[in-house]
């Protein structure tokens, strides 16, 4: 590889590592992350509980038969 291209590859890897480190240390498992996670899981659970099982199966199989 040419030296200039190798520099670009090295800088890209360094940038990726810095972004990952920032995400792991500053974003993951923060209060806002937990709020988003619980909200998303809660909405999914409510949707599954309220879902009319017979109607959804009929609609699903109607499209694929």
N, CA, C and O atoms as a DFTB+ gen file, in Angstrom:
260 C
 N C O
     1  1       0.836      -1.190       0.000
     2  2       0.000       0.000       0.000
     3  2       0.874       1.244       0.000
     4  3       2.023       1.238       0.441
     5  1       0.298       2.263      -0.494
     6  2       0.999       3.537      -0.499
     7  2       0.984       4.112       0.917
     8  3       0.040       3.875       1.672
     9  1       2.013       4.859       1.278
    10  2       2.073       5.419       2.632
    11  2       0.871       6.320       2.964
    12  3       0.392       6.307       4.097
    13  1       0.390       7.085       2.007
    14  2      -0.737       7.973       2.277
    15  2      -1.997       7.159       2.570
    16  3      -2.766       7.499       3.470
    17  1      -2.205       6.084       1.807
    18  2      -3.381       5.256       2.033
    19  2      -3.291       4.538       3.379
    20  3      -4.297       4.400       4.075
    21  1      -2.114       4.089       3.743
    22  2      -1.922       3.426       5.036
    23  2      -2.208       4.392       6.179
    24  3      -2.749       3.989       7.209
    25  1      -1.853       5.654       6.011
    26  2      -2.164       6.657       7.033
    27  2      -3.675       6.825       7.196
    28  3      -4.174       6.964       8.312
    29  1      -4.386       6.812       6.090
    30  2      -5.842       6.938       6.142
    31  2      -6.451       5.727       6.851
    32  3      -7.358       5.881       7.668
    33  1      -5.968       4.546       6.550
    34  2      -6.463       3.328       7.196
    35  2      -6.177       3.375       8.691
    36  3      -7.050       3.041       9.491
    37  1      -4.984       3.778       9.080
    38  2      -4.625       3.852      10.492
    39  2      -5.483       4.883      11.229
    40  3      -5.930       4.628      12.347
    41  1      -5.713       6.032      10.617
    42  2      -6.542       7.058      11.243
    43  2      -8.001       6.594      11.371
    44  3      -8.674       6.909      12.353
    45  1      -8.475       5.852      10.382
    46  2      -9.834       5.322      10.443
    47  2      -9.977       4.332      11.591
    48  3     -10.976       4.363      12.310
    49  1      -8.998       3.458      11.773
    50  2      -9.022       2.507      12.886
    51  2      -8.938       3.226      14.228
    52  3      -9.624       2.855      15.181
    53  1      -8.108       4.242      14.300
    54  2      -7.982       5.019      15.531
    55  2      -9.295       5.735      15.853
    56  3      -9.714       5.762      17.010
    57  1      -9.943       6.311      14.846
    58  2     -11.225       6.989      15.033
    59  2     -12.292       6.004      15.509
    60  3     -13.072       6.316      16.408
    61  1     -12.324       4.811      14.903
    62  2     -13.280       3.785      15.315
    63  2     -13.072       3.383      16.773
    64  3     -14.038       3.230      17.521
    65  1     -11.829       3.212      17.173
    66  2     -11.536       2.834      18.550
    67  2     -11.937       3.932      19.531
    68  3     -12.451       3.640      20.611
    69  1     -11.708       5.176      19.168
    70  2     -12.076       6.304      20.032
    71  2     -13.594       6.394      20.166
    72  3     -14.113       6.617      21.260
    73  1     -14.307       6.221      19.043
    74  2     -15.773       6.254      19.090
    75  2     -16.324       5.129      19.959
    76  3     -17.256       5.360      20.728
    77  1     -15.783       3.929      19.861
    78  2     -16.226       2.799      20.664
    79  2     -15.948       3.044      22.144
    80  3     -16.802       2.780      22.990
    81  1     -14.776       3.539      22.450
    82  2     -14.431       3.833      23.838
    83  2     -15.357       4.896      24.432
    84  3     -15.793       4.778      25.577
    85  1     -15.654       5.933      23.644
    86  2     -16.571       6.973      24.101
    87  2     -17.955       6.393      24.360
    88  3     -18.568       6.688      25.386
    89  1     -18.449       5.576      23.443
    90  2     -19.777       4.989      23.598
    91  2     -19.842       4.094      24.824
    92  3     -20.814       4.141      25.578
    93  1     -18.816       3.280      25.029
    94  2     -18.814       2.379      26.181
    95  2     -18.727       3.138      27.500
    96  3     -19.334       2.726      28.489
    97  1     -17.982       4.237      27.528
    98  2     -17.757       4.951      28.786
    99  2     -18.776       6.050      29.055
   100  3     -19.045       6.356      30.217
   101  1     -19.345       6.647      28.026
   102  2     -20.188       7.825      28.220
   103  2     -21.665       7.593      27.907
   104  3     -22.505       8.339      28.410
   105  1     -22.018       6.592      27.101
   106  2     -23.403       6.416      26.680
   107  2     -24.044       5.142      27.211
   108  3     -25.182       5.173      27.679
   109  1     -23.340       4.040      27.148
   110  2     -23.906       2.746      27.505
   111  2     -24.177       2.678      28.999
   112  3     -23.320       3.032      29.809
   113  1     -25.360       2.225      29.358
   114  2     -25.803       2.021      30.745
   115  2     -25.929       3.314      31.546
   116  3     -25.847       3.290      32.774
   117  1     -26.126       4.437      30.867
   118  2     -26.413       5.678      31.572
   119  2     -27.900       5.715      31.894
   120  3     -28.650       4.838      31.464
   121  1     -28.324       6.708      32.636
   122  2     -29.728       6.828      33.004
   123  2     -30.614       6.948      31.764
   124  3     -31.657       6.299      31.684
   125  1     -30.214       7.758      30.815
   126  2     -31.026       7.914      29.596
   127  2     -31.069       6.618      28.797
   128  3     -32.089       6.313      28.180
   129  1     -29.985       5.853      28.797
   130  2     -29.963       4.569      28.101
   131  2     -30.963       3.625      28.741
   132  3     -31.711       2.951      28.033
   133  1     -30.992       3.560      30.074
   134  2     -31.933       2.687      30.778
   135  2     -33.375       3.124      30.541
   136  3     -34.254       2.279      30.367
   137  1     -33.630       4.428      30.532
   138  2     -34.984       4.917      30.282
   139  2     -35.447       4.493      28.893
   140  3     -36.567       4.008      28.736
   141  1     -34.601       4.670      27.890
   142  2     -34.958       4.255      26.528
   143  2     -35.167       2.741      26.433
   144  3     -36.090       2.279      25.763
   145  1     -34.320       1.986      27.094
   146  2     -34.424       0.525      27.066
   147  2     -35.718       0.048      27.720
   148  3     -36.427      -0.789      27.160
   149  1     -36.028       0.578      28.902
   150  2     -37.243       0.174      29.620
   151  2     -38.488       0.610      28.860
   152  3     -39.465      -0.136      28.798
   153  1     -38.466       1.803      28.284
   154  2     -39.602       2.272      27.500
   155  2     -39.834       1.381      26.287
   156  3     -40.973       1.006      26.005
   157  1     -38.783       1.042      25.574
   158  2     -38.911       0.191      24.395
   159  2     -39.410      -1.200      24.768
   160  3     -40.313      -1.733      24.123
   161  1     -38.827      -1.783      25.801
   162  2     -39.259      -3.109      26.236
   163  2     -40.694      -3.065      26.752
   164  3     -41.474      -3.981      26.490
   165  1     -41.046      -2.017      27.477
   166  2     -42.398      -1.892      28.007
   167  2     -43.439      -1.784      26.914
   168  3     -44.486      -2.428      26.986
   169  1     -43.165      -0.982      25.907
   170  2     -44.104      -0.843      24.786
   171  2     -44.272      -2.179      24.065
   172  3     -45.386      -2.541      23.686
   173  1     -43.186      -2.906      23.874
   174  2     -43.270      -4.205      23.213
   175  2     -44.088      -5.187      24.047
   176  3     -44.910      -5.922      23.500
   177  1     -43.875      -5.210      25.358
   178  2     -44.615      -6.122      26.230
   179  2     -46.104      -5.779      26.225
   180  3     -46.944      -6.675      26.139
   181  1     -46.437      -4.499      26.315
   182  2     -47.845      -4.087      26.267
   183  2     -48.464      -4.483      24.930
   184  3     -49.602      -4.951      24.896
   185  1     -47.747      -4.307      23.845
   186  2     -48.255      -4.673      22.527
   187  2     -48.533      -6.179      22.449
   188  3     -49.564      -6.589      21.914
   189  1     -47.630      -6.997      22.975
   190  2     -47.817      -8.448      22.937
   191  2     -49.011      -8.859      23.788
   192  3     -49.775      -9.740      23.396
   193  1     -49.179      -8.233      24.947
   194  2     -50.295      -8.581      25.831
   195  2     -51.626      -8.184      25.197
   196  3     -52.587      -8.951      25.256
   197  1     -51.694      -7.008      24.596
   198  2     -52.946      -6.520      24.037
   199  2     -53.253      -7.076      22.652
   200  3     -54.362      -6.895      22.149
   201  1     -52.296      -7.745      22.033
   202  2     -52.461      -8.257      20.681
   203  2     -53.516      -9.353      20.647
   204  3     -53.479     -10.277      21.459
   205  1     -54.450      -9.256      19.718
   206  2     -55.453     -10.301      19.521
   207  2     -54.782     -11.431      18.746
   208  3     -54.533     -11.304      17.547
   209  1     -54.496     -12.518      19.419
   210  2     -53.688     -13.595      18.839
   211  2     -54.356     -14.236      17.616
   212  3     -53.694     -14.474      16.606
   213  1     -55.645     -14.513      17.698
   214  2     -56.320     -15.183      16.575
   215  2     -56.361     -14.281      15.348
   216  3     -56.130     -14.736      14.228
   217  1     -56.652     -13.015      15.559
   218  2     -56.736     -12.083      14.431
   219  2     -55.364     -11.888      13.779
   220  3     -55.259     -11.834      12.553
   221  1     -54.327     -11.784      14.592
   222  2     -52.993     -11.566      14.030
   223  2     -52.508     -12.792      13.259
   224  3     -51.859     -12.652      12.222
   225  1     -52.814     -13.989      13.753
   226  2     -52.429     -15.199      13.012
   227  2     -53.166     -15.275      11.684
   228  3     -52.576     -15.645      10.668
   229  1     -54.458     -14.927      11.681
   230  2     -55.222     -14.947      10.442
   231  2     -54.633     -13.958       9.436
   232  3     -54.491     -14.278       8.256
   233  1     -54.295     -12.767       9.904
   234  2     -53.712     -11.774       9.005
   235  2     -52.347     -12.211       8.492
   236  3     -52.017     -12.003       7.324
   237  1     -51.560     -12.817       9.370
   238  2     -50.233     -13.270       8.969
   239  2     -50.305     -14.351       7.899
   240  3     -49.605     -14.279       6.889
   241  1     -51.156     -15.357       8.123
   242  2     -51.223     -16.456       7.183
   243  2     -51.972     -16.102       5.907
   244  3     -51.757     -16.742       4.877
   245  1     -52.848     -15.100       5.946
   246  2     -53.543     -14.672       4.744
   247  2     -52.551     -14.091       3.737
   248  3     -52.700     -14.292       2.531
   249  1     -51.564     -13.387       4.217
   250  2     -50.585     -12.783       3.340
   251  2     -49.636     -13.807       2.725
   252  3     -49.084     -13.561       1.653
   253  1     -49.436     -14.943       3.377
   254  2     -48.433     -15.876       2.909
   255  2     -49.008     -17.144       2.290
   256  3     -48.254     -18.043       1.915
   257  1     -50.307     -17.229       2.179
   258  2     -50.897     -18.427       1.556
   259  2     -51.257     -18.174       0.123
   260  3     -51.764     -19.070      -0.553
